[in-house]
């Protein structure tokens, strides 16, 4: 029984951390314009924390190339 509880706890931990991992580009590009705006990125806390660093051209949007470096 103890092994089952540990397994269930591990599964819960993995699934909860996966929910907070960075989303893929096409999911975040809600309007389909080929870039991710800060507004679109705001749904992903991890991406927002890196947004300025990833936005290498400083235009306030992430291209697929910039996003791929995340």
C-alpha positions in Angstrom: 0.0 0.0 0.0 2.8 2.4 0.8 4.3 2.0 -2.7 0.9 2.8 -4.2 0.7 6.0 -2.2 4.2 7.0 -3.2 3.4 6.3 -6.9 0.2 8.3 -6.7 2.0 11.2 -5.0 4.7 11.2 -7.7 2.1 11.1 -10.5 0.3 14.1 -8.9 3.6 16.1 -8.6 4.6 15.4 -12.2 1.2 16.3 -13.6 1.0 19.5 -11.6 4.4 20.7 -12.6 3.6 19.9 -16.3 0.6 22.2 -16.0 2.9 25.1 -15.3 5.5 24.4 -18.0 6.0 26.6 -20.9 3.3 26.2 -23.6 4.1 25.7 -27.3 4.3 28.6 -29.7 1.1 27.9 -31.7 -0.9 27.6 -28.5 0.3 31.0 -27.2 -0.1 32.7 -30.5 -3.9 33.1 -30.0 -4.5 35.5 -32.8 -2.4 33.5 -35.3 -0.3 36.5 -36.5 3.0 34.6 -36.2 4.3 36.3 -33.1 3.6 36.1 -29.3 2.7 39.5 -27.8 3.3 40.2 -24.1 -0.5 40.0 -23.6 -0.5 36.5 -25.2 2.5 35.5 -23.1 1.0 36.7 -19.9 -0.9 33.4 -19.5 2.5 31.6 -18.9 4.3 32.9 -15.8 7.6 31.1 -16.8 7.5 32.7 -20.3 6.7 36.2 -18.9 9.7 35.9 -16.5 12.0 35.4 -19.5 10.1 37.6 -22.1 12.5 40.6 -22.1 15.5 38.3 -22.3 14.0 36.4 -25.2 12.8 39.5 -27.1 16.2 40.1 -28.6 15.1 42.7 -31.1 13.2 44.6 -28.5 9.9 44.9 -30.5 7.7 43.7 -27.6 6.9 40.4 -29.4 8.4 37.0 -29.7 9.0 35.4 -33.1 9.2 31.6 -33.4 13.0 32.0 -33.6 13.1 34.0 -30.3 10.6 31.7 -28.6 12.7 28.6 -29.6 15.5 29.8 -27.4 13.3 29.5 -24.3 
